[in-house]
């Protein structure tokens, strides 16, 4: 038999290795919790190594108030604090001066940035990842189709038809799941304006986006059964449809079309026409990947945010009859003026839309409370000194709209639905220090006017032609984005 003899010092050597590994681990934890900085970092905690405070950030909160994650840290650290989200150091700001600086100094001190997991969701080539001249180029492309001129000339009538048809259909049903119904209405309208999709293909694409949205703001764990996994699978399915549509349109653009031997490419009059024209130029600035991610983001932004805001608006109006009454008076007055001033009733005019002042206040108050975007992210391009703190180059900065919109020092009684607080205030077209529901600075949402138009037209038809009652649901949860976990069921009926 062989005998094994323990080598002298083997136990001591093993103990030394374990001790060194432990010391290295403790050093790594210390470095994680105390990041290097040429100056003084804001107060806060970096949480656990790698994970940071991501789990706390995504924890649900059944409240209209500032998300619990931010609320507790504001009370402990003040309006500027550090944290770590999905593996990246971040400074969170509820300070209106810092927020203003972040928006106004893009390209000089800050640039657009989102955590890698969020970029994976929206696409590596999405418009939010573009900087400088390329971002402005893409932004102008979108504004040609969704700016005020296009809204007035063609989109207004399309929105009116979509809203009128949808409400009429819903009024025949025993119950309507409002968030889902409004999402379908807005998505089909947006898909038609962007891509001229036929109903069958629009339905397939819509289903993919519904899967995508369910896990949009969730912990980035890519395992079957998780919300993030569902989100990424939804994105994959949606991108496959968009790829097919783009390839078909490119082939159509290359082939002659039209009647009578017309050699010009066939035009559809939608946004995709503009996209195809750009990517098929001799020296294109826009790649296929950029075009696909752009269309994906536009579809997502146009239907997700608007449908959430509209659902919340209907709930808030039902809960506040005096606001509903004032809104109804404004829209009944528009109808009465139309009877006396116009020979034919050919729908809402642009002048009538622009006269909906209280409606605009209702929309502003709704999106102030909704805080659909729980954070707006940027990255520091250099070390930035602010109020005695240093924001290191390469760190993320998260502007926190809920902390501004629900600040009692800015909005007295911040959790109260009070549209009149916006009375006699200038129209908000580009964001401000105190109102950033549509972002701010260079990246103010290009679809803001489109969203407001849809909401205004929807509310006009709803309050003048229909009455509704709540049937169930309506519970609000932030996780940290706004959600209706139990849905919101209503019954709609035409007025007698």
C-alpha positions in Angstrom: 0.0 0.0 0.0 1.1 3.5 -0.7 1.3 5.9 2.2 0.6 9.6 1.6 2.7 12.0 3.7 1.6 15.6 4.2 4.3 17.9 2.9 5.7 20.2 5.6 4.0 23.7 5.4 1.2 22.6 3.0 -1.5 23.6 5.4 0.2 26.9 6.1 0.5 27.6 2.4 -3.2 26.8 1.8 -4.1 29.1 4.7 -1.9 31.8 3.2 -3.6 31.5 -0.2 -7.0 31.6 1.3 -6.0 34.7 3.4 -4.7 36.4 0.3 -7.9 35.7 -1.6 -9.9 37.0 1.3 -7.8 40.2 1.4 -8.2 40.6 -2.4 -12.0 40.2 -2.0 -12.1 42.7 0.8 -10.0 45.1 -1.2 -12.3 44.7 -4.2 -15.4 45.3 -2.0 -13.7 48.4 -0.5 -12.8 49.8 -3.9 -16.4 49.1 -5.1 -17.9 50.9 -2.1 -15.3 53.7 -2.3 -14.7 54.6 -6.0 -11.7 56.6 -6.9 -12.4 60.3 -7.5 -10.3 63.4 -7.9 -12.5 65.3 -5.5 -15.5 64.7 -3.2 -18.2 62.3 -4.4 -21.9 62.9 -3.6 -23.1 60.9 -0.6 -24.8 57.6 -1.1 -24.1 53.9 -1.3 -22.8 51.7 -4.1 -24.6 48.7 -2.8 -23.3 45.2 -3.5 -20.4 44.5 -5.8 -21.6 44.2 -9.5 -25.3 44.3 -8.5 -25.1 47.6 -6.8 -28.6 48.8 -5.8 -30.3 47.5 -8.9 -32.7 45.2 -7.0 -33.9 48.1 -4.8 -34.3 50.4 -7.9 -36.7 47.9 -9.6 -38.7 47.0 -6.4 -42.4 47.8 -7.0 -44.1 50.6 -5.1 -47.9 51.0 -5.0 -47.9 54.8 -4.8 -48.2 57.9 -6.9 -45.3 59.3 -5.0 -41.7 59.5 -5.9 -40.4 55.9 -6.2 -39.4 54.4 -2.9 -35.8 53.9 -4.0 -35.3 57.6 -4.7 -37.6 58.9 -2.0 -35.7 57.2 0.8 -32.3 58.3 -0.5 -33.5 61.9 -0.9 -34.5 61.9 2.7 -31.1 60.5 3.8 -28.6 62.1 1.4 -30.3 65.1 -0.1 -31.1 66.0 -3.8 -27.8 64.6 -5.2 -26.6 61.1 -4.3 -24.5 58.3 -5.8 -25.5 54.7 -6.4 -24.8 51.8 -8.8 -27.3 50.5 -11.2 -26.8 47.3 -13.3 -23.1 47.5 -12.8 -22.5 51.2 -13.5 -21.8 54.1 -11.1 -24.6 56.7 -11.3 -25.2 60.1 -9.7 -29.0 60.6 -9.2 -30.2 64.2 -9.4 -33.3 65.9 -8.0 -31.5 69.2 -8.0 -33.2 71.6 -10.6 -29.9 73.5 -11.3 -28.0 70.3 -12.0 -30.9 68.9 -14.1 -30.8 72.1 -16.1 -27.1 71.9 -16.6 -27.3 68.3 -17.8 -29.9 69.2 -20.4 -28.2 72.4 -21.6 -24.6 71.2 -21.7 -25.1 68.1 -23.9 -22.1 67.7 -26.1 -19.9 69.8 -23.8 -20.2 68.3 -20.4 -22.6 65.4 -20.9 -23.8 63.0 -23.6 -26.8 60.8 -24.0 -26.3 57.4 -22.3 -28.3 54.5 -20.9 -27.1 51.4 -19.1 -26.1 48.5 -21.4 -29.2 46.4 -20.5 -31.5 49.2 -21.6 -29.5 49.8 -24.8 -29.8 46.1 -25.6 -33.6 46.5 -25.3 -33.8 49.5 -27.6 -31.0 48.6 -30.0 -27.3 49.5 -30.2 -28.0 51.8 -33.1 -31.2 53.5 -31.7 -31.5 57.3 -32.0 -30.7 57.7 -28.3 -27.3 56.3 -28.8 -26.5 58.8 -31.7 -24.6 61.9 -30.8 -24.0 65.4 -32.3 -24.7 65.9 -36.0 -26.1 62.4 -36.6 -28.6 62.8 -33.8 -29.8 66.1 -35.2 -30.0 64.6 -38.7 -32.3 61.8 -37.5 -34.3 64.1 -35.3 -35.0 66.4 -38.3 -36.1 63.3 -40.3 -38.7 62.5 -37.7 -39.9 66.1 -37.4 -40.7 66.2 -41.1 -43.4 63.7 -40.4 -44.4 64.4 -36.8 -43.8 68.1 -36.5 -46.6 70.7 -36.2 -47.0 71.3 -40.0 -47.5 67.6 -40.7 -49.8 67.2 -37.7 -52.0 70.0 -39.0 -52.0 69.0 -42.7 -52.7 65.2 -42.4 -52.2 63.6 -39.0 -55.1 65.5 -37.3 -57.7 63.9 -39.5 -56.1 60.4 -39.2 -56.2 60.7 -35.4 -59.8 61.8 -35.5 -60.9 58.8 -37.6 -59.0 56.4 -35.4 -60.4 57.7 -32.2 -64.0 58.0 -33.5 -64.0 54.4 -34.8 -62.4 52.9 -31.7 -64.8 54.6 -29.2 -67.7 53.6 -31.3 -66.6 50.0 -31.2 -65.9 50.0 -27.5 -69.3 51.4 -26.7 -70.9 48.2 -28.0 -68.8 46.0 -25.7 -69.9 44.9 -22.1 -66.4 45.9 -20.8 -63.2 47.4 -22.1 -59.7 46.8 -20.8 -58.7 50.4 -21.4 -54.9 50.3 -21.4 -54.9 47.4 -23.9 -57.6 49.0 -26.0 -55.9 52.4 -26.2 -52.6 50.7 -26.8 -54.1 48.9 -29.8 -55.7 52.1 -31.2 -52.5 54.2 -30.9 -50.2 51.4 -32.1 -52.3 50.8 -35.3 -52.4 54.5 -36.0 -48.6 54.9 -35.5 -47.8 51.7 -37.5 -49.9 53.1 -40.4 -48.3 56.5 -40.3 -44.8 55.0 -40.0 -45.0 51.9 -42.2 -48.4 51.8 -43.9 -48.9 48.3 -42.4 -51.9 46.3 -43.4 -54.1 45.2 -40.4 -52.9 41.5 -40.4 -49.2 42.4 -40.2 -49.9 45.3 -37.8 -51.5 42.8 -35.4 -48.5 40.5 -35.5 -46.1 43.4 -34.8 -48.4 44.7 -32.1 -48.4 41.4 -30.3 -44.5 41.5 -30.3 -44.5 45.0 -28.8 -47.0 44.0 -26.1 -44.5 41.3 -25.0 -41.7 43.8 -25.3 -43.3 46.4 -23.1 -44.2 43.9 -20.3 -40.5 43.6 -19.4 -39.3 47.0 -20.5 -38.3 48.4 -17.1 -37.4 45.2 -15.3 -34.3 43.6 -13.7 -32.0 42.5 -16.6 -32.0 38.8 -16.0 -32.1 36.9 -19.3 -33.6 33.6 -18.2 -36.8 32.0 -19.5 -39.8 33.1 -17.4 -38.4 36.5 -16.5 -39.9 39.8 -17.6 -36.6 40.8 -19.2 -36.5 37.5 -21.2 -40.0 38.2 -22.5 -39.0 41.7 -23.4 -36.0 40.6 -25.4 -38.0 37.9 -27.2 -40.6 40.5 -28.0 -38.0 42.8 -29.5 -36.5 39.9 -31.6 -40.0 39.1 -33.0 -40.7 42.8 -33.7 -37.3 43.3 -35.4 -38.0 40.3 -37.7 -41.2 41.9 -38.9 -39.6 45.3 -39.4 -36.7 43.7 -41.3 -39.1 42.1 -43.7 -41.0 45.3 -44.2 -37.8 47.3 -44.8 -36.5 44.7 -47.3 -39.8 44.7 -49.2 -39.9 48.4 -49.4 -36.3 48.6 -50.6 -37.2 46.2 -53.4 -40.3 48.2 -54.2 -38.2 51.4 -54.4 -35.8 49.8 -56.8 -38.5 48.5 -59.2 -40.4 50.9 -61.5 -44.0 51.6 -60.5 -47.0 53.6 -61.3 -49.5 53.5 -64.1 -48.9 54.1 -67.7 -45.2 53.0 -67.7 -44.2 55.5 -65.0 -40.6 54.7 -64.1 -40.6 56.4 -60.8 -40.5 54.2 -57.6 -43.8 53.7 -55.9 -44.4 56.0 -53.0 -46.5 55.2 -49.9 -46.5 58.6 -48.3 -45.3 57.3 -44.9 -42.2 57.7 -42.8 -40.6 54.5 -44.2 -40.5 56.2 -47.7 -38.2 58.8 -46.2 -36.1 56.1 -44.4 -35.7 54.1 -47.6 -34.7 57.2 -49.6 -32.0 57.8 -47.0 -30.5 54.3 -46.9 -30.5 53.8 -50.7 -28.6 57.0 -51.5 -25.2 56.8 -53.2 -23.4 57.7 -49.9 -26.0 57.0 -47.2 -25.6 58.5 -43.7 -28.2 56.1 -42.3 -27.5 52.4 -42.1 -30.1 49.6 -42.2 -29.5 48.9 -38.6 -30.0 52.5 -37.6 -33.2 52.6 -39.7 -34.6 49.5 -38.1 -33.8 50.7 -34.5 -35.2 54.1 -35.3 -38.5 52.6 -36.5 -38.6 50.3 -33.5 -38.1 53.2 -31.0 -40.6 55.4 -32.7 -43.3 52.6 -32.6 -42.5 51.9 -29.0 -42.5 55.6 -27.9 -45.6 56.5 -29.8 -47.8 53.9 -28.4 -46.5 53.0 -24.9 -46.2 56.4 -23.4 -49.4 57.8 -25.0 -51.5 54.8 -24.0 -50.3 54.9 -20.4 -51.0 58.7 -20.2 -54.5 58.3 -21.7 -55.4 55.5 -19.4 -54.3 57.5 -16.4 -56.2 60.6 -17.7 -59.5 58.7 -17.9 -59.0 57.2 -14.4 -58.2 60.6 -12.9 -61.2 62.3 -14.6 -63.5 59.6 -13.3 -62.1 60.1 -9.8 -62.4 63.9 -10.0 -65.9 64.8 -11.4 -65.4 68.5 -11.0 -62.4 68.4 -13.4 -64.4 66.2 -15.8 -67.2 68.8 -15.7 -64.9 71.7 -16.6 -63.3 69.7 -19.4 -66.7 68.8 -20.8 -67.8 72.5 -20.7 -64.7 73.4 -22.8 -65.5 70.8 -25.5 -69.2 71.4 -25.5 -68.4 75.1 -26.2 -66.3 74.1 -29.2 -69.3 72.1 -30.6 -71.7 75.0 -30.0 -69.3 77.5 -31.7 -69.0 75.1 -34.6 -72.8 75.1 -35.1 -73.0 78.8 -35.3 -69.8 79.6 -37.1 -69.5 76.8 -39.8 -71.8 75.7 -42.5 -70.6 72.0 -42.5 -69.3 69.8 -39.7 -66.2 68.3 -41.3 -64.4 67.5 -38.0 -62.0 69.2 -35.6 -60.0 72.0 -37.1 -56.5 73.0 -36.1 -57.8 76.2 -34.6 -60.3 74.3 -32.4 -57.5 72.0 -31.3 -55.3 74.9 -30.3 -58.2 76.5 -28.4 -58.4 73.5 -26.0 -56.6 75.3 -23.2 -58.0 73.4 -20.2 -57.5 70.2 -22.1 -53.8 71.1 -22.3 -53.8 71.7 -18.6 -55.3 68.3 -18.0 -52.7 66.6 -20.2 -49.8 68.5 -18.4 -51.2 67.5 -15.0 -51.7 63.9 -16.1 -48.1 63.5 -17.4 -46.7 65.3 -14.4 -48.3 62.7 -12.1 -47.7 59.8 -14.5 -43.9 60.2 -14.6 -43.8 57.6 -17.3 -40.0 58.0 -17.6 -38.7 57.4 -14.1 -35.2 58.5 -15.1 -33.4 60.4 -17.9 -29.8 59.3 -18.3 -26.7 61.1 -19.4 -22.9 60.4 -19.0 -20.3 62.9 -17.8 -17.7 63.6 -20.5 -15.2 65.1 -18.0 -14.9 65.6 -14.2 -17.6 68.0 -13.3 -17.7 70.1 -10.2 -21.1 71.0 -8.8 -22.0 72.4 -5.3 -18.8 71.0 -3.8 -19.2 67.5 -5.3 -17.4 65.9 -8.2 -19.1 63.8 -10.8 -16.3 61.8 -12.3 -15.8 61.4 -16.1 -17.5 58.3 -17.4 -20.1 58.2 -14.6 -23.8 58.1 -15.4 -26.2 60.9 -14.3 -29.8 60.1 -13.8 -32.1 63.1 -13.8 -35.2 62.1 -11.8 -38.4 63.7 -13.1 -40.7 62.3 -10.4 -38.5 64.0 -7.7 -39.1 67.4 -9.5 -42.8 66.9 -10.5 -43.8 65.7 -7.0 -41.8 68.3 -5.1 -44.2 70.2 -2.8 -41.9 73.2 -3.0 -42.6 73.4 -6.7 -46.1 71.9 -6.9 -48.1 72.5 -3.7 -50.2 69.4 -2.9 -48.1 67.4 -5.5 -50.2 64.2 -5.3 -53.4 66.0 -6.0 -54.9 66.1 -9.5 -55.2 69.8 -10.1 -55.0 70.8 -13.8 -55.6 74.4 -12.9 -52.1 74.7 -11.5 -51.0 75.1 -15.1 -53.5 78.0 -15.7 -51.9 81.2 -17.0 -48.5 79.5 -17.5 -46.8 79.6 -20.8 -47.3 76.6 -23.1 -44.6 74.0 -22.4 -43.0 73.2 -25.7 -39.4 72.4 -24.8 -39.3 71.4 -21.2 -38.3 73.5 -18.2 -36.5 73.2 -14.9 -39.8 72.2 -13.3 -41.5 70.2 -16.0 -39.7 67.5 -17.9 -42.4 64.9 -18.7 -41.2 65.0 -22.3 -37.5 65.4 -21.5 -35.5 68.5 -22.1 -32.8 70.3 -24.0 -31.6 69.0 -27.3 -33.4 65.6 -26.7 -36.8 67.0 -25.9 -39.2 64.3 -27.2 -39.9 64.7 -30.9 -43.2 63.0 -30.5 -44.5 65.2 -27.8 -46.8 67.2 -30.1 -48.1 64.0 -31.7 -48.9 62.5 -28.2 -50.7 65.7 -27.1 -52.7 65.8 -30.3 -53.9 62.2 -29.8 -54.8 62.8 -26.1 -56.7 66.0 -26.9 -58.7 64.4 -29.7 -59.5 61.3 -27.7 -60.7 63.4 -24.7 -62.8 65.6 -27.0 -64.8 62.6 -28.4 -64.9 60.9 -25.0 -66.5 63.7 -23.0 -68.8 65.0 -25.8 -70.2 61.7 -27.1 -69.8 59.1 -24.4 -70.2 58.4 -20.7 -68.2 55.7 -18.8 -68.1 53.9 -15.5 -65.4 52.0 -13.7 -65.8 48.2 -13.5 -62.5 47.2 -11.9 -58.8 47.5 -11.7 -57.1 50.9 -11.8 -54.5 50.1 -9.1 -51.2 52.0 -9.9 -47.8 50.6 -9.2 -44.3 52.0 -10.0 -41.6 49.5 -10.6 -40.1 52.1 -11.2 -42.2 52.9 -14.3 -45.9 53.4 -14.2 -48.0 50.2 -14.4 -51.6 49.1 -14.0 -51.0 45.5 -12.7 -54.7 44.7 -12.5 -55.6 46.6 -15.7 -58.4 49.2 -15.8 -61.8 47.9 -16.9 -64.5 50.4 -17.8 -67.8 50.3 -19.6 -68.5 53.0 -22.3 -71.8 54.0 -23.6 -72.9 56.7 -26.1 -74.8 59.7 -24.7 -78.5 59.8 -25.3 
